[in-house]
C-alpha cells in the first residue's frame, strides 16, 4: 500500500468541473488499494476512504513530505512549485488530460499573460514529471512530440492513455427533472441534452440553428449548465451568444432551454436518463483536435445516443463504433438531418444503446486507470531529481516574476479557492 497525494486544480464538492471530477474519481479508485489524500479547494465531501485537505501551503508541504507519490494536474504554481524546488526526488505524476494551453487559445488568446504563464508552467511540469497520463492516443502523440523537443524522447513510454471513465454503478431515475418540470416540455417530446458547460471553444450555435429548422415542433434542446461550476461564475461569452441566438430565432424558452447555474455531480444521471439524445458541438480548431469531451462520456454511461461534431478523438470514436452520429463542424444541414432521424427512431439511433452496453466494462474508471495503478506498485523518479534543481529554481523564479507583473493589471485570485499564481 502506498500513500498517494492527489492535487486538484478545481474545487471538489457538489458542483464540479471536469478536472475536479477526474481528481475525485481518481482518488476514489486508488483508495481501493492505497492510502489517498486529496488536496482541493471546495467543500467536499471527499470519496469514502479518502482524506481531504484544503489547499494551504502548509498542508501541501506536509502531505508531499509524507507521501510516496504525487498526482497533480499542474496548472497551479502555488500547488506544484514544491515539487520543483523542495522535493525533486519525489515521484511526480502529471495528469495531462485537460489541455489547458489549447483551451486558453480559444478563451483568452495566446498573447494574454495568463495563457502564456499556464503554458510555461505546463511545459515545466512535463520536464519535471516522472509519469504522465493523458486523455487518449491523439493526446499521447502530442505529448510525445513535446517530450522529444525537450530532450526526453526516451521517456515517451511513461506517458500512457488513461481517458475519462464512468462509474461502475448505473445512473438511477429518482425523480423527474425535465418532462413536466420545464415549462413547454411534454411527456412525449424529444429532448436533446447538452450535458456540459458552454465554453468559448464549443459551438452551441449550430445545434440551436438546427432545432430552429425542424418542422417537428416537439423537439427541445436543453443546456444543462448556463454558468460554470465555480461560485459567482457568470458564464462564457459563447453562452451569452447562444442565448442571444435563441432569442433572435424565437426559440428561447420554447424549443431551446438554458438551465441556470450548474447541475450537481450526483444529479447528472437523472437528466441523462430523461433525455433522448446527447449533443456536443465544436468548431474545427487545434483545441478540438486534441480534446477529449468528458461530458460525452456521461452520455455513454447512461446509454444515451450521441450526436456530435467530429474531428476530436472521442467524437470520431462515437461514429466509428455506432454510438450515434458524428457530423462535420458547423454543418447546420447535417445537424438538422441527424436530429430528425433520431426523433424518428431510425436504426442507428435504436441500436446505439446496445452497443454502448457492450463497451461499458472497458470504460469504467477501474479499467481506465489501470496503467496508473500499475505504476503505483513501484513509483520511481525518471526526471533528473536533485541534479535539475538549479534549472528549476531559475525557471520557477522567472514564472513567479512574470505572473506577479501581470497580476498588477488583474484582481488577485480566480474565485475557485486557490490564490494566484
C-alpha positions in Angstrom: 0.0 0.0 0.0 1.3 3.4 -1.0 0.4 6.9 0.4 -0.7 8.8 -2.7 -1.3 12.5 -2.8 -3.7 14.0 -5.4 -3.8 17.7 -6.0 -6.9 19.0 -7.8 -6.8 22.2 -9.8 -10.5 22.8 -9.4 -13.0 22.8 -6.4 -14.3 19.4 -5.3 -17.8 19.5 -4.0 -21.4 19.1 -5.1 -20.8 21.1 -8.3 -17.6 20.0 -10.2 -15.9 20.7 -13.5 -14.2 18.0 -15.5 -10.7 18.3 -13.8 -12.3 18.2 -10.3 -14.4 15.1 -11.3 -11.3 13.4 -12.5 -9.4 14.1 -9.3 -12.4 12.9 -7.3 -12.9 9.7 -9.2 -9.1 9.0 -9.3 -9.0 9.4 -5.5 -12.0 7.0 -5.1 -10.5 4.4 -7.4 -6.9 4.5 -6.0 -8.3 4.3 -2.4 -9.2 0.6 -3.1 -5.5 -0.3 -2.8 -3.8 2.8 -1.4 -4.0 5.4 1.3 -5.1 8.6 -0.5 -5.1 12.2 0.4 -6.9 14.7 -1.8 -5.9 18.4 -1.7 -8.5 20.6 -3.3 -10.5 23.8 -2.9 -14.2 23.3 -2.3 -16.4 22.0 0.5 -16.3 18.3 -0.4 -17.2 15.7 0.7 -14.3 13.5 -0.3 -14.9 10.0 -1.6 -15.3 7.3 1.1 -11.9 6.3 2.5 -10.1 9.4 1.1 -8.7 12.2 3.3 -9.3 15.7 2.0 -7.4 18.8 2.9 -7.7 22.5 1.9 -5.0 23.9 -0.5 -2.9 25.7 2.1 0.8 25.8 1.5 1.4 24.2 5.0 -0.9 21.3 4.0 0.7 20.9 0.6 4.3 20.8 2.1 3.2 18.4 4.8 1.5 16.0 2.5 4.2 16.0 -0.2 6.8 15.3 2.5 4.9 12.2 3.8 3.5 10.7 0.6 5.1 8.1 -1.7 3.9 9.7 -4.9 2.1 12.9 -6.0 -0.6 13.2 -8.8 -1.1 16.7 -9.9 -2.9 18.5 -12.8 -0.2 21.0 -12.7 -1.9 24.3 -13.5 -1.4 26.0 -10.1 2.1 27.1 -9.4 1.1 27.6 -5.7 0.5 23.8 -5.5 3.3 22.5 -7.7 6.3 24.6 -7.0 7.4 22.4 -4.0 7.8 19.5 -6.5 10.2 21.6 -8.5 12.1 23.3 -5.6 11.9 21.3 -2.4 11.1 17.7 -3.5 12.7 17.0 -6.9 13.3 13.4 -5.7 9.6 12.7 -5.1 7.8 10.7 -7.8 5.5 13.1 -9.6 2.7 12.0 -11.8 1.3 14.7 -14.2 -2.3 14.4 -15.3 -2.3 15.9 -18.8 -5.9 15.1 -19.8 -7.0 18.7 -19.8 -5.1 20.6 -22.5 -5.3 23.9 -20.7 -2.9 25.7 -23.1 -5.1 24.9 -26.1 -8.3 25.9 -24.2 -6.8 29.2 -23.4 -6.2 29.9 -27.1 -9.9 29.9 -27.6 -10.9 31.6 -24.4 -8.4 34.4 -23.8 -5.9 34.3 -26.7 -2.3 33.3 -26.9 -0.9 36.7 -26.2 -2.6 37.2 -22.8 -0.2 36.9 -19.9 -2.2 34.2 -18.0 -2.3 31.9 -21.0 1.4 32.3 -21.5 2.1 31.7 -17.8 0.0 28.5 -17.8 1.6 27.2 -20.9 5.1 27.7 -19.5 4.1 26.0 -16.2 2.6 23.2 -18.3 5.9 22.6 -20.1 7.9 22.8 -16.9 5.7 20.1 -15.4 6.4 17.9 -18.4 10.1 18.3 -17.7 9.8 17.6 -14.0 7.2 14.7 -14.2 8.1 11.1 -13.8 4.9 9.5 -15.2 2.2 11.0 -17.3 -1.4 10.2 -18.0 -3.4 11.7 -20.9 -6.9 11.5 -22.5 -6.3 9.3 -25.5 -3.8 8.2 -28.2 -4.1 11.5 -30.1 -3.1 13.5 -26.9 -0.3 10.9 -26.3 1.1 11.7 -29.8 1.0 15.4 -29.0 2.9 15.0 -25.7 5.4 12.6 -27.3 6.4 15.4 -29.6 6.8 17.7 -26.7 9.0 15.2 -24.9 11.2 14.9 -27.9 11.5 18.7 -28.2 12.8 18.9 -24.7 15.2 16.0 -24.9 13.0 13.4 -23.2 12.3 11.3 -26.3 13.3 8.2 -24.5 10.6 8.7 -21.8 7.6 8.7 -24.1 6.8 5.2 -22.8 6.0 6.8 -19.4 3.0 8.7 -21.0 0.0 6.4 -21.0 -3.5 6.8 -22.2 -6.0 6.9 -19.3 -9.1 8.7 -20.6 -12.1 9.9 -18.6 -14.1 7.0 -17.2 -17.6 6.1 -16.0 -18.8 4.8 -12.6 -19.4 1.1 -12.3 -22.9 1.7 -10.8 -25.6 2.7 -13.3 -27.5 6.0 -13.1 -30.9 6.0 -11.4 -34.0 8.0 -12.2 -35.2 9.1 -8.7 -37.5 12.0 -9.8 -38.5 14.0 -12.9 -36.3 16.9 -13.8 -37.2 17.8 -17.4 -40.6 16.5 -18.6 -43.5 18.2 -16.9 -40.9 20.3 -14.9 -39.5 22.7 -17.5 -42.4 24.7 -19.0 -43.2 23.6 -22.5 -41.6 20.1 -22.4 -44.3 17.4 -22.6 -44.3 13.7 -21.8 -43.8 12.6 -25.5 -41.5 15.4 -26.6 -38.0 14.6 -28.0 -35.2 16.1 -25.7 -31.7 16.8 -26.8 -29.3 17.3 -23.9 -26.1 19.4 -24.0 -24.5 17.7 -20.9 -21.7 20.0 -20.0 -20.7 23.7 -19.9 -21.0 26.2 -22.8 -17.3 27.1 -23.2 -15.8 29.5 -25.6 -14.2 26.6 -27.6 -17.6 24.9 -28.1 -20.3 25.5 -30.7 -23.8 25.6 -29.3 -24.9 27.8 -32.1 -25.1 25.0 -34.8 -27.5 22.8 -32.7 -29.6 25.8 -31.9 -29.9 26.7 -35.6 -30.7 23.0 -36.5 -33.5 22.9 -33.9 -34.9 26.1 -35.4 -35.1 24.5 -38.8 -37.0 21.4 -37.7 -40.6 21.2 -38.8 -41.3 19.0 -35.8 -42.4 21.3 -33.0 -42.0 18.9 -30.1 -38.2 18.8 -30.2 -36.3 20.5 -27.4 -32.6 21.4 -26.8 -31.7 21.7 -23.1 -28.4 23.1 -22.0 -27.5 21.5 -18.6 -25.5 24.4 -17.2 -25.5 28.0 -18.4 -22.9 29.2 -15.9 -19.7 27.4 -14.8 -19.3 25.4 -11.6 -17.3 27.9 -9.6 -19.2 30.2 -7.2 -20.3 33.6 -8.7 -19.3 32.4 -12.2 -21.4 34.3 -14.8 -20.8 32.1 -17.8 -18.8 32.4 -21.0 -19.0 34.7 -24.0 -20.2 31.8 -26.0 -23.0 31.1 -23.5 -24.2 34.7 -24.0 -24.1 34.3 -27.8 -26.1 31.1 -27.6 -28.8 32.9 -25.5 -28.9 35.8 -27.9 -29.3 33.5 -30.9 -32.1 31.6 -29.2 -33.9 34.9 -28.6 -33.3 36.0 -32.2 -34.8 32.8 -33.6 -37.8 32.9 -31.3 -36.7 29.6 -29.6 -35.8 30.8 -26.2 -37.9 29.0 -23.5 -39.9 27.3 -26.3 -37.6 24.8 -28.1 -34.3 25.9 -26.5 -33.8 25.9 -22.7 -30.9 27.1 -20.6 -30.9 25.7 -17.1 -29.5 28.3 -14.6 -26.3 27.5 -12.6 -24.6 24.2 -12.8 -26.1 20.8 -12.0 -24.6 18.8 -9.1 -22.4 15.8 -10.0 -24.7 13.4 -8.2 -27.7 14.8 -10.1 -26.5 14.4 -13.6 -27.8 10.9 -14.1 -31.4 12.0 -13.7 -31.1 14.4 -16.6 -29.3 12.0 -18.8 -31.9 9.2 -18.3 -34.7 11.6 -19.1 -33.2 12.9 -22.3 -33.4 11.1 -25.7 -30.0 12.1 -27.2 -26.9 13.8 -26.0 -25.3 16.6 -28.1 -21.9 18.2 -28.3 -20.5 20.5 -31.0 -17.3 22.5 -31.6 -15.7 24.4 -34.4 -12.6 23.0 -36.2 -9.8 24.2 -34.0 -6.5 23.0 -32.6 -8.2 22.6 -29.2 -10.9 20.3 -30.8 -8.3 18.1 -32.4 -6.6 17.2 -29.1 -9.7 17.4 -26.8 -11.4 14.6 -25.0 -15.0 15.7 -24.4 -15.5 14.4 -20.9 -19.2 15.1 -20.6 -19.9 12.9 -23.6 -18.6 10.0 -21.6 -21.6 10.6 -19.2 -23.9 10.0 -22.2 -22.3 6.7 -22.8 -22.6 5.8 -19.1 -26.4 6.4 -19.4 -26.8 4.6 -22.7 -27.8 7.9 -24.4 -27.2 8.1 -28.2 -24.9 10.9 -29.1 -25.0 13.5 -31.9 -21.7 15.4 -32.0 -19.1 17.2 -34.1 -16.2 15.1 -35.4 -12.5 15.9 -35.5 -11.7 15.1 -31.9 -10.8 11.6 -30.7 -14.0 10.8 -28.8 -16.3 12.3 -31.4 -14.7 10.2 -34.2 -14.9 7.1 -32.0 -18.7 7.7 -31.5 -19.2 7.5 -35.2 -16.8 4.6 -35.8 -18.4 2.4 -33.0 -22.0 3.2 -34.0 -22.8 5.1 -30.7 -24.6 7.9 -32.5 -23.9 10.3 -35.3 -20.6 12.2 -35.9 -21.1 15.3 -38.1 -18.9 17.9 -39.8 -18.3 21.0 -37.7 -20.7 23.9 -38.1 -22.8 22.0 -40.7 -26.4 23.0 -39.9 -27.9 20.8 -42.6 -26.2 17.7 -41.3 -27.3 18.5 -37.7 -30.9 19.1 -38.8 -30.9 15.8 -40.7 -29.4 13.8 -37.8 -31.8 15.2 -35.2 -34.7 14.5 -37.4 -33.5 10.9 -37.9 -33.1 10.4 -34.1 -36.6 11.8 -33.4 -38.0 9.3 -35.9 -36.1 6.5 -34.2 -34.1 5.3 -37.2 -31.9 2.2 -37.0 -28.7 3.9 -35.9 -30.5 5.6 -33.0 -32.2 2.4 -31.8 -29.0 0.3 -32.0 -26.7 2.7 -30.2 -27.7 1.9 -26.6 -27.0 -1.8 -27.1 -23.5 -1.1 -28.5 -22.8 1.2 -25.5 -23.7 -1.6 -23.1 -21.1 -3.9 -24.7 -18.4 -1.2 -24.3 -19.3 -0.2 -20.8 -16.9 -2.6 -18.9 -13.8 -1.2 -20.7 -14.9 2.4 -19.9 -15.1 2.2 -16.1 -12.7 4.2 -14.0 -11.2 1.0 -12.8 -10.4 0.0 -16.4 -9.2 3.4 -17.5 -6.9 4.0 -14.5 -5.3 0.5 -14.7 -2.0 1.8 -16.1 -1.8 4.4 -13.3 -2.5 1.7 -10.7 0.3 -0.5 -12.2 2.8 2.4 -12.0 2.0 3.0 -8.3 3.0 -0.5 -7.5 6.6 0.7 -7.9 6.8 4.5 -8.4 10.2 5.8 -9.4 11.9 9.1 -10.4 12.7 9.3 -14.1 13.4 13.0 -14.2 16.8 14.3 -13.2 15.9 14.8 -9.5 18.3 16.9 -7.5 20.6 17.5 -10.5 17.8 19.6 -12.1 17.3 21.8 -9.1 19.3 24.8 -10.2 17.5 24.9 -13.5 14.1 24.5 -11.8 14.9 27.4 -9.4 15.7 29.7 -12.3 12.6 28.8 -14.3 10.2 28.9 -11.3 11.6 32.4 -10.3 11.0 33.6 -13.9 7.5 32.3 -13.8 6.7 33.9 -10.5 8.2 37.3 -11.6 6.2 37.3 -14.8 3.0 36.3 -13.1 3.4 39.0 -10.4 3.8 41.6 -13.0 0.7 40.5 -14.8 -1.3 40.5 -11.6 -0.8 44.2 -11.2 -3.3 44.6 -14.0 -5.8 42.0 -12.7 -7.6 41.2 -9.4 -5.7 38.5 -7.5 -7.3 35.1 -7.2 -9.6 33.4 -9.5 -12.6 32.5 -7.3 -12.0 28.8 -7.0 -10.2 28.7 -3.7 -6.6 28.9 -4.9 -4.6 32.1 -4.8 -2.5 33.3 -7.7 -0.1 32.5 -9.1 
